[in-house]
Amino acid sequence: MRKAYKGESIDIFAAGVILFVMVAQHPPFSMAVAKDPFYKFIGGGRPDLFWKKMMSNKRAGFFSDDFKNLVQRMLAYKERITMDEILNHPWMNGPVPSKMNLIDEFKTR
């Protein structure tokens, strides 16, 4: 897009992609370009369509509302979340699963 490099904002975007992959087990879009429909949905103001498609092959509640909010804000084209806001976000400060919960979750995936 030939815009000036903004390291922190770009790093937050990249971390949002990585976080999504860690939870969903697949990337949120093929390429971060306007022609990619999933990127267009998540970055262009239609996150409802993005999450509807992402949930099509997942069980209900797979993505928590806090997780969806955090990812949307990390991948937002405009007004991207800051690192301080990430650290104070409810998803980052929510409950942490036990070792047994993690083992059970990975078995179902």
Phi and psi restraints in degrees (range 20) as a CNS / XPLOR table:
assign (resid 1 and name C) (resid 2 and name N)
       (resid 2 and name CA) (resid 2 and name C) 1.0 57.5 20.0 2
assign (resid 2 and name N) (resid 2 and name CA)
       (resid 2 and name C) (resid 3 and name N) 1.0 39.0 20.0 2
assign (resid 2 and name C) (resid 3 and name N)
       (resid 3 and name CA) (resid 3 and name C) 1.0 -104.9 20.0 2
assign (resid 3 and name N) (resid 3 and name CA)
       (resid 3 and name C) (resid 4 and name N) 1.0 158.9 20.0 2
assign (resid 3 and name C) (resid 4 and name N)
       (resid 4 and name CA) (resid 4 and name C) 1.0 -60.3 20.0 2
assign (resid 4 and name N) (resid 4 and name CA)
       (resid 4 and name C) (resid 5 and name N) 1.0 142.6 20.0 2
assign (resid 4 and name C) (resid 5 and name N)
       (resid 5 and name CA) (resid 5 and name C) 1.0 -70.9 20.0 2
assign (resid 5 and name N) (resid 5 and name CA)
       (resid 5 and name C) (resid 6 and name N) 1.0 127.1 20.0 2
assign (resid 5 and name C) (resid 6 and name N)
       (resid 6 and name CA) (resid 6 and name C) 1.0 -121.4 20.0 2
assign (resid 6 and name N) (resid 6 and name CA)
       (resid 6 and name C) (resid 7 and name N) 1.0 90.7 20.0 2
assign (resid 6 and name C) (resid 7 and name N)
       (resid 7 and name CA) (resid 7 and name C) 1.0 -50.1 20.0 2
assign (resid 7 and name N) (resid 7 and name CA)
       (resid 7 and name C) (resid 8 and name N) 1.0 -52.4 20.0 2
assign (resid 7 and name C) (resid 8 and name N)
       (resid 8 and name CA) (resid 8 and name C) 1.0 -62.4 20.0 2
assign (resid 8 and name N) (resid 8 and name CA)
       (resid 8 and name C) (resid 9 and name N) 1.0 -44.0 20.0 2
assign (resid 8 and name C) (resid 9 and name N)
       (resid 9 and name CA) (resid 9 and name C) 1.0 -64.4 20.0 2
assign (resid 9 and name N) (resid 9 and name CA)
       (resid 9 and name C) (resid 10 and name N) 1.0 -41.0 20.0 2
assign (resid 9 and name C) (resid 10 and name N)
       (resid 10 and name CA) (resid 10 and name C) 1.0 -68.7 20.0 2
assign (resid 10 and name N) (resid 10 and name CA)
       (resid 10 and name C) (resid 11 and name N) 1.0 -38.8 20.0 2
assign (resid 10 and name C) (resid 11 and name N)
       (resid 11 and name CA) (resid 11 and name C) 1.0 -63.9 20.0 2
assign (resid 11 and name N) (resid 11 and name CA)
       (resid 11 and name C) (resid 12 and name N) 1.0 -37.5 20.0 2
assign (resid 11 and name C) (resid 12 and name N)
       (resid 12 and name CA) (resid 12 and name C) 1.0 -66.6 20.0 2
assign (resid 12 and name N) (resid 12 and name CA)
       (resid 12 and name C) (resid 13 and name N) 1.0 -40.8 20.0 2
assign (resid 12 and name C) (resid 13 and name N)
       (resid 13 and name CA) (resid 13 and name C) 1.0 -58.9 20.0 2
assign (resid 13 and name N) (resid 13 and name CA)
       (resid 13 and name C) (resid 14 and name N) 1.0 -49.5 20.0 2
assign (resid 13 and name C) (resid 14 and name N)
       (resid 14 and name CA) (resid 14 and name C) 1.0 -60.9 20.0 2
assign (resid 14 and name N) (resid 14 and name CA)
       (resid 14 and name C) (resid 15 and name N) 1.0 -41.6 20.0 2
assign (resid 14 and name C) (resid 15 and name N)
       (resid 15 and name CA) (resid 15 and name C) 1.0 -64.3 20.0 2
assign (resid 15 and name N) (resid 15 and name CA)
       (resid 15 and name C) (resid 16 and name N) 1.0 -34.9 20.0 2
assign (resid 15 and name C) (resid 16 and name N)
       (resid 16 and name CA) (resid 16 and name C) 1.0 -63.9 20.0 2
assign (resid 16 and name N) (resid 16 and name CA)
       (resid 16 and name C) (resid 17 and name N) 1.0 -40.6 20.0 2
assign (resid 16 and name C) (resid 17 and name N)
       (resid 17 and name CA) (resid 17 and name C) 1.0 -63.7 20.0 2
assign (resid 17 and name N) (resid 17 and name CA)
       (resid 17 and name C) (resid 18 and name N) 1.0 -46.5 20.0 2
assign (resid 17 and name C) (resid 18 and name N)
       (resid 18 and name CA) (resid 18 and name C) 1.0 -62.5 20.0 2
assign (resid 18 and name N) (resid 18 and name CA)
       (resid 18 and name C) (resid 19 and name N) 1.0 -43.8 20.0 2
assign (resid 18 and name C) (resid 19 and name N)
       (resid 19 and name CA) (resid 19 and name C) 1.0 -59.7 20.0 2
assign (resid 19 and name N) (resid 19 and name CA)
       (resid 19 and name C) (resid 20 and name N) 1.0 -44.7 20.0 2
assign (resid 19 and name C) (resid 20 and name N)
       (resid 20 and name CA) (resid 20 and name C) 1.0 -60.2 20.0 2
assign (resid 20 and name N) (resid 20 and name CA)
       (resid 20 and name C) (resid 21 and name N) 1.0 -46.0 20.0 2
assign (resid 20 and name C) (resid 21 and name N)
       (resid 21 and name CA) (resid 21 and name C) 1.0 -61.1 20.0 2
assign (resid 21 and name N) (resid 21 and name CA)
       (resid 21 and name C) (resid 22 and name N) 1.0 -41.2 20.0 2
assign (resid 21 and name C) (resid 22 and name N)
       (resid 22 and name CA) (resid 22 and name C) 1.0 -61.2 20.0 2
assign (resid 22 and name N) (resid 22 and name CA)
       (resid 22 and name C) (resid 23 and name N) 1.0 -37.5 20.0 2
assign (resid 22 and name C) (resid 23 and name N)
       (resid 23 and name CA) (resid 23 and name C) 1.0 -86.2 20.0 2
assign (resid 23 and name N) (resid 23 and name CA)
       (resid 23 and name C) (resid 24 and name N) 1.0 -47.1 20.0 2
assign (resid 23 and name C) (resid 24 and name N)
       (resid 24 and name CA) (resid 24 and name C) 1.0 -84.8 20.0 2
assign (resid 24 and name N) (resid 24 and name CA)
       (resid 24 and name C) (resid 25 and name N) 1.0 -21.8 20.0 2
assign (resid 24 and name C) (resid 25 and name N)
       (resid 25 and name CA) (resid 25 and name C) 1.0 73.4 20.0 2
assign (resid 25 and name N) (resid 25 and name CA)
       (resid 25 and name C) (resid 26 and name N) 1.0 21.2 20.0 2
assign (resid 25 and name C) (resid 26 and name N)
       (resid 26 and name CA) (resid 26 and name C) 1.0 -161.5 20.0 2
assign (resid 26 and name N) (resid 26 and name CA)
       (resid 26 and name C) (resid 27 and name N) 1.0 157.7 20.0 2
assign (resid 26 and name C) (resid 27 and name N)
       (resid 27 and name CA) (resid 27 and name C) 1.0 -71.4 20.0 2
assign (resid 27 and name N) (resid 27 and name CA)
       (resid 27 and name C) (resid 28 and name N) 1.0 157.5 20.0 2
assign (resid 27 and name C) (resid 28 and name N)
       (resid 28 and name CA) (resid 28 and name C) 1.0 -75.1 20.0 2
assign (resid 28 and name N) (resid 28 and name CA)
       (resid 28 and name C) (resid 29 and name N) 1.0 -20.7 20.0 2
assign (resid 28 and name C) (resid 29 and name N)
       (resid 29 and name CA) (resid 29 and name C) 1.0 -160.5 20.0 2
assign (resid 29 and name N) (resid 29 and name CA)
       (resid 29 and name C) (resid 30 and name N) 1.0 166.5 20.0 2
assign (resid 29 and name C) (resid 30 and name N)
       (resid 30 and name CA) (resid 30 and name C) 1.0 -76.8 20.0 2
assign (resid 30 and name N) (resid 30 and name CA)
       (resid 30 and name C) (resid 31 and name N) 1.0 -46.6 20.0 2
assign (resid 30 and name C) (resid 31 and name N)
       (resid 31 and name CA) (resid 31 and name C) 1.0 -144.4 20.0 2
assign (resid 31 and name N) (resid 31 and name CA)
       (resid 31 and name C) (resid 32 and name N) 1.0 147.0 20.0 2
assign (resid 31 and name C) (resid 32 and name N)
       (resid 32 and name CA) (resid 32 and name C) 1.0 -84.8 20.0 2
assign (resid 32 and name N) (resid 32 and name CA)
       (resid 32 and name C) (resid 33 and name N) 1.0 67.6 20.0 2
assign (resid 32 and name C) (resid 33 and name N)
       (resid 33 and name CA) (resid 33 and name C) 1.0 -132.8 20.0 2
assign (resid 33 and name N) (resid 33 and name CA)
       (resid 33 and name C) (resid 34 and name N) 1.0 153.6 20.0 2
assign (resid 33 and name C) (resid 34 and name N)
       (resid 34 and name CA) (resid 34 and name C) 1.0 -58.7 20.0 2
assign (resid 34 and name N) (resid 34 and name CA)
       (resid 34 and name C) (resid 35 and name N) 1.0 -25.9 20.0 2
assign (resid 34 and name C) (resid 35 and name N)
       (resid 35 and name CA) (resid 35 and name C) 1.0 -77.4 20.0 2
assign (resid 35 and name N) (resid 35 and name CA)
       (resid 35 and name C) (resid 36 and name N) 1.0 -18.7 20.0 2
assign (resid 35 and name C) (resid 36 and name N)
       (resid 36 and name CA) (resid 36 and name C) 1.0 -75.8 20.0 2
assign (resid 36 and name N) (resid 36 and name CA)
       (resid 36 and name C) (resid 37 and name N) 1.0 119.0 20.0 2
assign (resid 36 and name C) (resid 37 and name N)
       (resid 37 and name CA) (resid 37 and name C) 1.0 -61.3 20.0 2
assign (resid 37 and name N) (resid 37 and name CA)
       (resid 37 and name C) (resid 38 and name N) 1.0 -37.4 20.0 2
assign (resid 37 and name C) (resid 38 and name N)
       (resid 38 and name CA) (resid 38 and name C) 1.0 -70.7 20.0 2
assign (resid 38 and name N) (resid 38 and name CA)
       (resid 38 and name C) (resid 39 and name N) 1.0 -40.3 20.0 2
assign (resid 38 and name C) (resid 39 and name N)
       (resid 39 and name CA) (resid 39 and name C) 1.0 -64.2 20.0 2
assign (resid 39 and name N) (resid 39 and name CA)
       (resid 39 and name C) (resid 40 and name N) 1.0 -41.0 20.0 2
assign (resid 39 and name C) (resid 40 and name N)
       (resid 40 and name CA) (resid 40 and name C) 1.0 -61.5 20.0 2
assign (resid 40 and name N) (resid 40 and name CA)
       (resid 40 and name C) (resid 41 and name N) 1.0 -41.9 20.0 2
assign (resid 40 and name C) (resid 41 and name N)
       (resid 41 and name CA) (resid 41 and name C) 1.0 -64.6 20.0 2
assign (resid 41 and name N) (resid 41 and name CA)
       (resid 41 and name C) (resid 42 and name N) 1.0 -52.1 20.0 2
assign (resid 41 and name C) (resid 42 and name N)
       (resid 42 and name CA) (resid 42 and name C) 1.0 -73.0 20.0 2
assign (resid 42 and name N) (resid 42 and name CA)
       (resid 42 and name C) (resid 43 and name N) 1.0 -36.3 20.0 2
assign (resid 42 and name C) (resid 43 and name N)
       (resid 43 and name CA) (resid 43 and name C) 1.0 -92.6 20.0 2
assign (resid 43 and name N) (resid 43 and name CA)
       (resid 43 and name C) (resid 44 and name N) 1.0 -14.1 20.0 2
assign (resid 43 and name C) (resid 44 and name N)
       (resid 44 and name CA) (resid 44 and name C) 1.0 -112.6 20.0 2
assign (resid 44 and name N) (resid 44 and name CA)
       (resid 44 and name C) (resid 45 and name N) 1.0 22.8 20.0 2
assign (resid 44 and name C) (resid 45 and name N)
       (resid 45 and name CA) (resid 45 and name C) 1.0 91.7 20.0 2
assign (resid 45 and name N) (resid 45 and name CA)
       (resid 45 and name C) (resid 46 and name N) 1.0 12.6 20.0 2
assign (resid 45 and name C) (resid 46 and name N)
       (resid 46 and name CA) (resid 46 and name C) 1.0 -127.2 20.0 2
assign (resid 46 and name N) (resid 46 and name CA)
       (resid 46 and name C) (resid 47 and name N) 1.0 53.7 20.0 2
assign (resid 46 and name C) (resid 47 and name N)
       (resid 47 and name CA) (resid 47 and name C) 1.0 -62.4 20.0 2
assign (resid 47 and name N) (resid 47 and name CA)
       (resid 47 and name C) (resid 48 and name N) 1.0 -24.1 20.0 2
assign (resid 47 and name C) (resid 48 and name N)
       (resid 48 and name CA) (resid 48 and name C) 1.0 -59.9 20.0 2
assign (resid 48 and name N) (resid 48 and name CA)
       (resid 48 and name C) (resid 49 and name N) 1.0 -41.1 20.0 2
assign (resid 48 and name C) (resid 49 and name N)
       (resid 49 and name CA) (resid 49 and name C) 1.0 -71.4 20.0 2
assign (resid 49 and name N) (resid 49 and name CA)
       (resid 49 and name C) (resid 50 and name N) 1.0 -36.8 20.0 2
assign (resid 49 and name C) (resid 50 and name N)
       (resid 50 and name CA) (resid 50 and name C) 1.0 -59.4 20.0 2
assign (resid 50 and name N) (resid 50 and name CA)
       (resid 50 and name C) (resid 51 and name N) 1.0 -52.6 20.0 2
assign (resid 50 and name C) (resid 51 and name N)
       (resid 51 and name CA) (resid 51 and name C) 1.0 -69.0 20.0 2
assign (resid 51 and name N) (resid 51 and name CA)
       (resid 51 and name C) (resid 52 and name N) 1.0 -33.0 20.0 2
assign (resid 51 and name C) (resid 52 and name N)
       (resid 52 and name CA) (resid 52 and name C) 1.0 -60.1 20.0 2
assign (resid 52 and name N) (resid 52 and name CA)
       (resid 52 and name C) (resid 53 and name N) 1.0 -45.4 20.0 2
assign (resid 52 and name C) (resid 53 and name N)
       (resid 53 and name CA) (resid 53 and name C) 1.0 -68.3 20.0 2
assign (resid 53 and name N) (resid 53 and name CA)
       (resid 53 and name C) (resid 54 and name N) 1.0 -41.1 20.0 2
assign (resid 53 and name C) (resid 54 and name N)
       (resid 54 and name CA) (resid 54 and name C) 1.0 -65.4 20.0 2
assign (resid 54 and name N) (resid 54 and name CA)
       (resid 54 and name C) (resid 55 and name N) 1.0 -27.9 20.0 2
assign (resid 54 and name C) (resid 55 and name N)
       (resid 55 and name CA) (resid 55 and name C) 1.0 -85.6 20.0 2
assign (resid 55 and name N) (resid 55 and name CA)
       (resid 55 and name C) (resid 56 and name N) 1.0 -6.6 20.0 2
assign (resid 55 and name C) (resid 56 and name N)
       (resid 56 and name CA) (resid 56 and name C) 1.0 -59.7 20.0 2
assign (resid 56 and name N) (resid 56 and name CA)
       (resid 56 and name C) (resid 57 and name N) 1.0 -27.2 20.0 2
assign (resid 56 and name C) (resid 57 and name N)
       (resid 57 and name CA) (resid 57 and name C) 1.0 -123.2 20.0 2
assign (resid 57 and name N) (resid 57 and name CA)
       (resid 57 and name C) (resid 58 and name N) 1.0 24.9 20.0 2
assign (resid 57 and name C) (resid 58 and name N)
       (resid 58 and name CA) (resid 58 and name C) 1.0 -122.9 20.0 2
assign (resid 58 and name N) (resid 58 and name CA)
       (resid 58 and name C) (resid 59 and name N) 1.0 156.9 20.0 2
assign (resid 58 and name C) (resid 59 and name N)
       (resid 59 and name CA) (resid 59 and name C) 1.0 -70.7 20.0 2
assign (resid 59 and name N) (resid 59 and name CA)
       (resid 59 and name C) (resid 60 and name N) 1.0 154.5 20.0 2
assign (resid 59 and name C) (resid 60 and name N)
       (resid 60 and name CA) (resid 60 and name C) 1.0 -56.0 20.0 2
assign (resid 60 and name N) (resid 60 and name CA)
       (resid 60 and name C) (resid 61 and name N) 1.0 137.1 20.0 2
assign (resid 60 and name C) (resid 61 and name N)
       (resid 61 and name CA) (resid 61 and name C) 1.0 80.2 20.0 2
assign (resid 61 and name N) (resid 61 and name CA)
       (resid 61 and name C) (resid 62 and name N) 1.0 6.6 20.0 2
assign (resid 61 and name C) (resid 62 and name N)
       (resid 62 and name CA) (resid 62 and name C) 1.0 -56.4 20.0 2
assign (resid 62 and name N) (resid 62 and name CA)
       (resid 62 and name C) (resid 63 and name N) 1.0 -45.5 20.0 2
assign (resid 62 and name C) (resid 63 and name N)
       (resid 63 and name CA) (resid 63 and name C) 1.0 -103.3 20.0 2
assign (resid 63 and name N) (resid 63 and name CA)
       (resid 63 and name C) (resid 64 and name N) 1.0 121.4 20.0 2
assign (resid 63 and name C) (resid 64 and name N)
       (resid 64 and name CA) (resid 64 and name C) 1.0 -72.1 20.0 2
assign (resid 64 and name N) (resid 64 and name CA)
       (resid 64 and name C) (resid 65 and name N) 1.0 159.2 20.0 2
assign (resid 64 and name C) (resid 65 and name N)
       (resid 65 and name CA) (resid 65 and name C) 1.0 -60.7 20.0 2
assign (resid 65 and name N) (resid 65 and name CA)
       (resid 65 and name C) (resid 66 and name N) 1.0 -38.7 20.0 2
assign (resid 65 and name C) (resid 66 and name N)
       (resid 66 and name CA) (resid 66 and name C) 1.0 -64.7 20.0 2
assign (resid 66 and name N) (resid 66 and name CA)
       (resid 66 and name C) (resid 67 and name N) 1.0 -40.6 20.0 2
assign (resid 66 and name C) (resid 67 and name N)
       (resid 67 and name CA) (resid 67 and name C) 1.0 -63.3 20.0 2
assign (resid 67 and name N) (resid 67 and name CA)
       (resid 67 and name C) (resid 68 and name N) 1.0 -47.1 20.0 2
assign (resid 67 and name C) (resid 68 and name N)
       (resid 68 and name CA) (resid 68 and name C) 1.0 -59.7 20.0 2
assign (resid 68 and name N) (resid 68 and name CA)
       (resid 68 and name C) (resid 69 and name N) 1.0 -42.8 20.0 2
assign (resid 68 and name C) (resid 69 and name N)
       (resid 69 and name CA) (resid 69 and name C) 1.0 -61.8 20.0 2
assign (resid 69 and name N) (resid 69 and name CA)
       (resid 69 and name C) (resid 70 and name N) 1.0 -45.5 20.0 2
assign (resid 69 and name C) (resid 70 and name N)
       (resid 70 and name CA) (resid 70 and name C) 1.0 -63.0 20.0 2
assign (resid 70 and name N) (resid 70 and name CA)
       (resid 70 and name C) (resid 71 and name N) 1.0 -48.5 20.0 2
assign (resid 70 and name C) (resid 71 and name N)
       (resid 71 and name CA) (resid 71 and name C) 1.0 -62.2 20.0 2
assign (resid 71 and name N) (resid 71 and name CA)
       (resid 71 and name C) (resid 72 and name N) 1.0 -45.4 20.0 2
assign (resid 71 and name C) (resid 72 and name N)
       (resid 72 and name CA) (resid 72 and name C) 1.0 -55.5 20.0 2
assign (resid 72 and name N) (resid 72 and name CA)
       (resid 72 and name C) (resid 73 and name N) 1.0 -43.4 20.0 2
assign (resid 72 and name C) (resid 73 and name N)
       (resid 73 and name CA) (resid 73 and name C) 1.0 -73.4 20.0 2
assign (resid 73 and name N) (resid 73 and name CA)
       (resid 73 and name C) (resid 74 and name N) 1.0 -29.7 20.0 2
assign (resid 73 and name C) (resid 74 and name N)
       (resid 74 and name CA) (resid 74 and name C) 1.0 -74.2 20.0 2
assign (resid 74 and name N) (resid 74 and name CA)
       (resid 74 and name C) (resid 75 and name N) 1.0 -31.0 20.0 2
assign (resid 74 and name C) (resid 75 and name N)
       (resid 75 and name CA) (resid 75 and name C) 1.0 -97.7 20.0 2
assign (resid 75 and name N) (resid 75 and name CA)
       (resid 75 and name C) (resid 76 and name N) 1.0 -1.8 20.0 2
assign (resid 75 and name C) (resid 76 and name N)
       (resid 76 and name CA) (resid 76 and name C) 1.0 -57.5 20.0 2
assign (resid 76 and name N) (resid 76 and name CA)
       (resid 76 and name C) (resid 77 and name N) 1.0 140.1 20.0 2
assign (resid 76 and name C) (resid 77 and name N)
       (resid 77 and name CA) (resid 77 and name C) 1.0 -73.7 20.0 2
assign (resid 77 and name N) (resid 77 and name CA)
       (resid 77 and name C) (resid 78 and name N) 1.0 -41.7 20.0 2
assign (resid 77 and name C) (resid 78 and name N)
       (resid 78 and name CA) (resid 78 and name C) 1.0 -114.0 20.0 2
assign (resid 78 and name N) (resid 78 and name CA)
       (resid 78 and name C) (resid 79 and name N) 1.0 149.5 20.0 2
assign (resid 78 and name C) (resid 79 and name N)
       (resid 79 and name CA) (resid 79 and name C) 1.0 54.1 20.0 2
assign (resid 79 and name N) (resid 79 and name CA)
       (resid 79 and name C) (resid 80 and name N) 1.0 52.0 20.0 2
assign (resid 79 and name C) (resid 80 and name N)
       (resid 80 and name CA) (resid 80 and name C) 1.0 -67.5 20.0 2
assign (resid 80 and name N) (resid 80 and name CA)
       (resid 80 and name C) (resid 81 and name N) 1.0 145.1 20.0 2
assign (resid 80 and name C) (resid 81 and name N)
       (resid 81 and name CA) (resid 81 and name C) 1.0 -61.3 20.0 2
assign (resid 81 and name N) (resid 81 and name CA)
       (resid 81 and name C) (resid 82 and name N) 1.0 150.0 20.0 2
assign (resid 81 and name C) (resid 82 and name N)
       (resid 82 and name CA) (resid 82 and name C) 1.0 -94.3 20.0 2
assign (resid 82 and name N) (resid 82 and name CA)
       (resid 82 and name C) (resid 83 and name N) 1.0 167.7 20.0 2
assign (resid 82 and name C) (resid 83 and name N)
       (resid 83 and name CA) (resid 83 and name C) 1.0 -63.2 20.0 2
assign (resid 83 and name N) (resid 83 and name CA)
       (resid 83 and name C) (resid 84 and name N) 1.0 -40.7 20.0 2
assign (resid 83 and name C) (resid 84 and name N)
       (resid 84 and name CA) (resid 84 and name C) 1.0 -61.3 20.0 2
assign (resid 84 and name N) (resid 84 and name CA)
       (resid 84 and name C) (resid 85 and name N) 1.0 -40.9 20.0 2
assign (resid 84 and name C) (resid 85 and name N)
       (resid 85 and name CA) (resid 85 and name C) 1.0 -66.7 20.0 2
assign (resid 85 and name N) (resid 85 and name CA)
       (resid 85 and name C) (resid 86 and name N) 1.0 -36.4 20.0 2
assign (resid 85 and name C) (resid 86 and name N)
       (resid 86 and name CA) (resid 86 and name C) 1.0 -62.2 20.0 2
assign (resid 86 and name N) (resid 86 and name CA)
       (resid 86 and name C) (resid 87 and name N) 1.0 -47.7 20.0 2
assign (resid 86 and name C) (resid 87 and name N)
       (resid 87 and name CA) (resid 87 and name C) 1.0 -62.8 20.0 2
assign (resid 87 and name N) (resid 87 and name CA)
       (resid 87 and name C) (resid 88 and name N) 1.0 -25.3 20.0 2
assign (resid 87 and name C) (resid 88 and name N)
       (resid 88 and name CA) (resid 88 and name C) 1.0 -101.6 20.0 2
assign (resid 88 and name N) (resid 88 and name CA)
       (resid 88 and name C) (resid 89 and name N) 1.0 4.2 20.0 2
assign (resid 88 and name C) (resid 89 and name N)
       (resid 89 and name CA) (resid 89 and name C) 1.0 -69.9 20.0 2
assign (resid 89 and name N) (resid 89 and name CA)
       (resid 89 and name C) (resid 90 and name N) 1.0 144.0 20.0 2
assign (resid 89 and name C) (resid 90 and name N)
       (resid 90 and name CA) (resid 90 and name C) 1.0 -55.4 20.0 2
assign (resid 90 and name N) (resid 90 and name CA)
       (resid 90 and name C) (resid 91 and name N) 1.0 -35.8 20.0 2
assign (resid 90 and name C) (resid 91 and name N)
       (resid 91 and name CA) (resid 91 and name C) 1.0 -65.4 20.0 2
assign (resid 91 and name N) (resid 91 and name CA)
       (resid 91 and name C) (resid 92 and name N) 1.0 -38.7 20.0 2
assign (resid 91 and name C) (resid 92 and name N)
       (resid 92 and name CA) (resid 92 and name C) 1.0 -70.8 20.0 2
assign (resid 92 and name N) (resid 92 and name CA)
       (resid 92 and name C) (resid 93 and name N) 1.0 -24.5 20.0 2
assign (resid 92 and name C) (resid 93 and name N)
       (resid 93 and name CA) (resid 93 and name C) 1.0 -110.3 20.0 2
assign (resid 93 and name N) (resid 93 and name CA)
       (resid 93 and name C) (resid 94 and name N) 1.0 13.7 20.0 2
assign (resid 93 and name C) (resid 94 and name N)
       (resid 94 and name CA) (resid 94 and name C) 1.0 -80.2 20.0 2
assign (resid 94 and name N) (resid 94 and name CA)
       (resid 94 and name C) (resid 95 and name N) 1.0 -172.7 20.0 2
assign (resid 94 and name C) (resid 95 and name N)
       (resid 95 and name CA) (resid 95 and name C) 1.0 -64.2 20.0 2
assign (resid 95 and name N) (resid 95 and name CA)
       (resid 95 and name C) (resid 96 and name N) 1.0 148.1 20.0 2
assign (resid 95 and name C) (resid 96 and name N)
       (resid 96 and name CA) (resid 96 and name C) 1.0 -109.4 20.0 2
assign (resid 96 and name N) (resid 96 and name CA)
       (resid 96 and name C) (resid 97 and name N) 1.0 129.4 20.0 2
assign (resid 96 and name C) (resid 97 and name N)
       (resid 97 and name CA) (resid 97 and name C) 1.0 -69.7 20.0 2
assign (resid 97 and name N) (resid 97 and name CA)
       (resid 97 and name C) (resid 98 and name N) 1.0 153.6 20.0 2
assign (resid 97 and name C) (resid 98 and name N)
       (resid 98 and name CA) (resid 98 and name C) 1.0 -76.4 20.0 2
assign (resid 98 and name N) (resid 98 and name CA)
       (resid 98 and name C) (resid 99 and name N) 1.0 168.8 20.0 2
assign (resid 98 and name C) (resid 99 and name N)
       (resid 99 and name CA) (resid 99 and name C) 1.0 -58.7 20.0 2
assign (resid 99 and name N) (resid 99 and name CA)
       (resid 99 and name C) (resid 100 and name N) 1.0 -41.1 20.0 2
assign (resid 99 and name C) (resid 100 and name N)
       (resid 100 and name CA) (resid 100 and name C) 1.0 -66.3 20.0 2
assign (resid 100 and name N) (resid 100 and name CA)
       (resid 100 and name C) (resid 101 and name N) 1.0 -39.7 20.0 2
assign (resid 100 and name C) (resid 101 and name N)
       (resid 101 and name CA) (resid 101 and name C) 1.0 -59.6 20.0 2
assign (resid 101 and name N) (resid 101 and name CA)
       (resid 101 and name C) (resid 102 and name N) 1.0 -42.8 20.0 2
assign (resid 101 and name C) (resid 102 and name N)
       (resid 102 and name CA) (resid 102 and name C) 1.0 -63.5 20.0 2
assign (resid 102 and name N) (resid 102 and name CA)
       (resid 102 and name C) (resid 103 and name N) 1.0 -44.9 20.0 2
assign (resid 102 and name C) (resid 103 and name N)
       (resid 103 and name CA) (resid 103 and name C) 1.0 -59.7 20.0 2
assign (resid 103 and name N) (resid 103 and name CA)
       (resid 103 and name C) (resid 104 and name N) 1.0 -46.6 20.0 2
assign (resid 103 and name C) (resid 104 and name N)
       (resid 104 and name CA) (resid 104 and name C) 1.0 -61.1 20.0 2
assign (resid 104 and name N) (resid 104 and name CA)
       (resid 104 and name C) (resid 105 and name N) 1.0 -42.9 20.0 2
assign (resid 104 and name C) (resid 105 and name N)
       (resid 105 and name CA) (resid 105 and name C) 1.0 -63.2 20.0 2
assign (resid 105 and name N) (resid 105 and name CA)
       (resid 105 and name C) (resid 106 and name N) 1.0 -44.3 20.0 2
assign (resid 105 and name C) (resid 106 and name N)
       (resid 106 and name CA) (resid 106 and name C) 1.0 -66.4 20.0 2
assign (resid 106 and name N) (resid 106 and name CA)
       (resid 106 and name C) (resid 107 and name N) 1.0 -31.0 20.0 2
assign (resid 106 and name C) (resid 107 and name N)
       (resid 107 and name CA) (resid 107 and name C) 1.0 -65.7 20.0 2
assign (resid 107 and name N) (resid 107 and name CA)
       (resid 107 and name C) (resid 108 and name N) 1.0 -36.1 20.0 2
assign (resid 107 and name C) (resid 108 and name N)
       (resid 108 and name CA) (resid 108 and name C) 1.0 -75.9 20.0 2
assign (resid 108 and name N) (resid 108 and name CA)
       (resid 108 and name C) (resid 109 and name N) 1.0 -21.4 20.0 2
